[in-house]
Structure formats: C-alpha cells, structure tokens
Amino acid sequence: MTDPLPVHRARATAALRAVVGFVFIVSGATKFLFDNLGPARFAKIGLPAPAQLSAFVGTVEIIAGSCLVLGLFVRQAAIPLIVDMVVAIVTTKLPLLVGSGPEIPGAPPKAGFWAFAYQARLDLTMLVACVFLVAIGSRVSAHSHRDRPLVT
C-alpha cells in the first residue's frame, strides 16, 4: 500500500501556492487600477519615483503571483515577493509600534503592539508563506528529486 502523505502534502502546497499567488496578483493589479493603492500610496509612504516604483512593484507582484498559481519557478518567484513583504512591513507597519509612520489607522488601535499586529497580519502571513515556498519549492513528493525541499 502506498503512503498517501506525500500526495496530501503536494495538494496542500499547491493550495497554498494558489492562494498566495492570487493575493499577490490582486495586490499588483490594484496598483494599476486605483491611484490611492498605487502611485499615491507610494508617494504618501515617501518612496522615491512613486509612479515608476508602483508600476514596477505591481508588475513583479502580478508576474510572480502568476508563477506561484501556475507552479512555475516557484522558488525564484517567491524571492522578490519576500523582498516586497519585508519592505512593506518596514515602511508601513513597523512605524506603528512607535505611533508614527505614513499610514496611521483611522480607528483604534492607532499605535503600539496591537496596531502593528493587526495591520501587519496579512503582510506577515504572506512573508512566512513565501519563505515556506522558497524552502519547499513547487511540490512536496517523496518521488520528486527535481524539486527537493531545501529543508527536511
């Protein structure tokens, strides 16, 4: 009898890839569709060349997110998304710990740990998921030697 665990792991990894990829595709698309989520937001954060940077980040999110959904170049696609999430956390979420920053929430909590934890929850989830995808690759299978996990 064959062990079903590798099949379940592969399916779970595929589901994670699909969801994470979808989130990044949506995030990238909104940077082009809505000024307040693209160039205007980048300008508010204080990033240089906000229109160009927003277009670049949006393009990376759409392409890398699509790669995750399709299972193509998963490790390579997850790396720029990790950078994306680290920059997002550092520029918009960490300042909440001290009550400053470009995006103070309109409703409580406005500063401190709970403000950071609440506002950063999606970014942290995407960051950890992308780190997992870099470590595991596109699939987990005992029979796949082409895409072995980096960690065991």
Helices and strands as residue ranges (DSSP letters): H 5-33, G 35-37, H 39-45, H 50-70, H 74-88, I 89-93, G 94-98, H 113-136
